[in-house]
Amino acid sequence: MGKIFYIMGKSSSGKDTIYSRIMQDEELHLNKIILYTTRPMREGEESGREYHFVDEKVFQKFREQGRIIESRTYHTVYGPWIYFTADDGQINLEEDDYLGIGTLESYEGMKKYYGEEKLCPLYIEVEDGERLKRAIRREEQQQIPKYEEMCRRFLADAEDFSEEKLEDAGIWKRFDNKELGNCIKEIKNCIQKLQ
């Protein structure tokens, strides 16, 4: 029976980089879960790789078919952006292990849909001052930086990943991403023990 290892963390905690490196580790034999979003593609992203970039009509169609596993809508400075996981045939827990990435809210939705025994949370932490510096550096590299949205996300994370919510979700194991290589080794060891 397979498991879903689910990476979470506040914005600019390094979760996308960690996700990418763990996915590339062939020893772990993990399959990718690709989420859907209605947000615009960032520079360097590709549909079907980071996310399935779709419009709201696609989301509504999945919802009408009863195939939404979990969804979240963020009211950004650019309008609402929907992120969701769809039951689209890409997950087969009878045979495989998977690596997912998302928010605490999406983790709770996945846990409700697949069962707590199938989900293994991997929570990434970085000190807030360092996270803010990383967020600014990342935004500076965009052709059109979206600093307002970066600030909104940063502030929203304090509530979305509050200690109370983490505790309620049963998130007890945390990985400090002070040094990327060590953090990845810790996560890999954790995954191997649980496989």
C-alpha positions as CSV (number, residue, x, y, z in Angstrom):
1,M,0.0,0.0,0.0
2,G,1.4,3.4,-1.0
3,K,1.7,6.6,0.9
4,I,1.5,10.3,0.0
5,F,4.5,12.3,1.4
6,Y,3.2,15.9,1.5
7,I,5.6,18.8,1.7
8,M,4.3,22.0,3.3
9,G,5.7,25.3,4.5
10,K,5.3,29.0,4.5
11,S,6.1,30.9,1.3
12,S,9.9,31.1,0.5
13,S,10.7,28.3,2.9
14,G,12.4,26.4,0.1
15,K,9.6,23.8,-0.3
16,D,9.6,24.0,-4.2
17,T,13.4,23.4,-4.3
18,I,13.2,20.6,-1.8
19,Y,10.2,19.0,-3.6
20,S,12.2,19.1,-6.9
21,R,15.3,17.5,-5.4
22,I,13.4,14.8,-3.6
23,M,11.5,14.0,-6.8
24,Q,14.8,13.6,-8.6
25,D,16.1,11.1,-6.1
26,E,15.5,7.8,-7.9
27,E,16.2,5.7,-4.7
28,L,12.9,6.9,-3.3
29,H,10.7,5.8,-6.2
30,L,8.2,8.6,-5.7
31,N,5.6,9.6,-8.2
32,K,4.6,13.2,-8.7
33,I,1.2,14.7,-7.9
34,I,0.6,17.7,-10.1
35,L,-1.9,20.2,-8.7
36,Y,-4.0,22.6,-10.7
37,T,-4.2,26.4,-10.5
38,T,-5.9,29.2,-12.1
39,R,-3.1,31.6,-11.3
40,P,-0.9,32.9,-14.1
41,M,2.3,31.0,-14.9
42,R,5.5,32.5,-13.5
43,E,8.6,33.0,-15.6
44,G,10.3,29.6,-16.0
45,E,7.3,27.6,-15.2
46,E,5.7,25.1,-17.6
47,S,2.1,23.7,-17.5
48,G,2.1,20.1,-16.4
49,R,5.4,20.4,-14.6
50,E,4.9,22.7,-11.6
51,Y,1.1,22.8,-12.0
52,H,-1.6,22.3,-14.5
53,F,-2.4,25.9,-15.4
54,V,-6.1,26.1,-16.2
55,D,-8.9,28.6,-16.2
56,E,-11.9,28.6,-13.9
57,K,-14.0,26.7,-16.4
58,V,-11.8,23.6,-16.0
59,F,-12.2,23.9,-12.2
60,Q,-16.0,24.2,-12.5
61,K,-16.1,21.2,-14.8
62,F,-14.2,19.0,-12.3
63,R,-16.4,20.3,-9.5
64,E,-19.6,19.4,-11.4
65,Q,-18.2,15.9,-12.0
66,G,-17.5,15.5,-8.2
67,R,-13.8,15.1,-8.9
68,I,-12.3,17.9,-6.6
69,I,-10.3,16.3,-3.8
70,E,-9.5,19.7,-2.2
71,S,-9.4,23.3,-3.3
72,R,-8.5,26.7,-2.0
73,T,-9.2,30.2,-3.3
74,Y,-6.8,33.1,-2.6
75,H,-8.0,36.6,-2.9
76,T,-4.9,38.2,-4.3
77,V,-4.2,41.7,-5.4
78,Y,-4.7,40.4,-9.0
79,G,-8.1,38.8,-8.3
80,P,-9.0,35.3,-7.1
81,W,-6.6,32.4,-7.7
82,I,-7.8,28.8,-7.2
83,Y,-5.5,25.9,-6.4
84,F,-6.9,22.4,-6.4
85,T,-6.2,18.7,-6.5
86,A,-8.5,16.7,-8.8
87,D,-9.2,13.0,-8.9
88,D,-7.9,12.7,-12.4
89,G,-6.4,9.2,-12.3
90,Q,-2.8,10.2,-11.5
91,I,-2.9,8.7,-7.9
92,N,-3.0,4.9,-7.4
93,L,-2.2,4.1,-3.8
94,E,-2.6,0.4,-4.3
95,E,0.8,0.3,-6.1
96,D,2.8,3.5,-5.6
97,D,4.2,6.2,-3.3
98,Y,3.7,9.8,-4.1
99,L,5.2,13.2,-3.3
100,G,2.8,16.1,-3.1
101,I,3.3,19.8,-2.2
102,G,0.8,22.3,-0.9
103,T,-0.7,24.1,2.1
104,L,-1.9,23.0,5.5
105,E,-5.4,23.4,4.2
106,S,-4.7,21.2,1.1
107,Y,-3.0,18.6,3.3
108,E,-6.2,18.4,5.5
109,G,-8.3,17.9,2.3
110,M,-6.0,15.1,1.1
111,K,-6.0,13.5,4.5
112,K,-9.8,13.6,4.6
113,Y,-10.1,12.1,1.1
114,Y,-7.4,9.4,1.3
115,G,-7.3,8.7,5.0
116,E,-4.8,9.8,7.7
117,E,-2.8,6.6,7.4
118,K,-2.0,7.3,3.8
119,L,-0.6,10.9,4.4
120,C,2.8,11.7,5.7
121,P,3.3,15.4,6.4
122,L,6.7,17.0,5.8
123,Y,6.7,20.5,7.2
124,I,9.6,22.8,6.2
125,E,10.6,25.7,8.5
126,V,12.7,28.8,8.0
127,E,13.1,31.7,10.3
128,D,10.8,34.6,9.2
129,G,13.5,37.2,8.6
130,E,15.4,34.8,6.3
131,R,12.2,33.8,4.5
132,L,11.4,37.5,3.8
133,K,14.9,38.0,2.4
134,R,14.5,34.9,0.2
135,A,11.1,36.1,-1.0
136,I,12.4,39.5,-2.0
137,R,15.4,37.9,-3.9
138,R,13.0,35.6,-5.8
139,E,10.6,38.4,-6.7
140,E,13.5,40.6,-7.9
141,Q,14.3,38.0,-10.5
142,Q,10.9,38.2,-12.1
143,Q,10.4,40.3,-15.2
144,I,7.5,42.0,-13.5
145,P,8.0,41.7,-9.7
146,K,4.7,41.4,-7.8
147,Y,5.8,42.8,-4.4
148,E,2.3,43.5,-3.1
149,E,1.3,39.8,-3.7
150,M,4.6,38.7,-2.1
151,C,3.7,40.7,1.0
152,R,0.1,39.4,1.1
153,R,1.4,35.8,1.0
154,F,4.0,36.4,3.6
155,L,1.5,37.9,6.1
156,A,-1.2,35.3,5.3
157,D,1.2,32.5,6.2
158,A,1.3,33.6,9.9
159,E,-2.4,32.7,10.2
160,D,-2.4,29.8,7.7
161,F,0.5,28.0,9.5
162,S,-0.2,29.1,13.1
163,E,1.0,26.8,15.8
164,E,-2.6,26.1,16.7
165,K,-3.4,25.0,13.2
166,L,-0.2,22.9,12.9
167,E,-1.1,21.1,16.2
168,D,-4.7,20.5,15.1
169,A,-3.5,19.0,11.9
170,G,-1.1,16.6,13.7
171,I,2.1,18.2,12.3
172,W,4.8,17.3,14.9
173,K,7.8,16.5,12.7
174,R,9.5,19.6,11.3
175,F,12.5,20.1,9.0
176,D,14.6,23.2,9.4
177,N,15.8,24.5,6.1
178,K,18.7,26.5,7.3
179,E,21.1,24.5,5.1
180,L,19.4,23.0,2.1
181,G,21.6,19.8,1.8
182,N,21.1,18.8,5.4
183,C,17.4,19.4,5.2
184,I,17.0,17.2,2.1
185,K,19.0,14.4,3.8
186,E,16.8,14.5,6.8
187,I,13.6,14.4,4.7
188,K,15.0,11.5,2.6
189,N,15.8,9.5,5.7
190,C,12.3,10.2,7.1
191,I,10.7,9.0,3.8
192,Q,12.8,5.8,3.7
193,K,11.9,4.9,7.2
194,L,8.2,5.3,6.4
195,Q,8.2,3.5,3.1
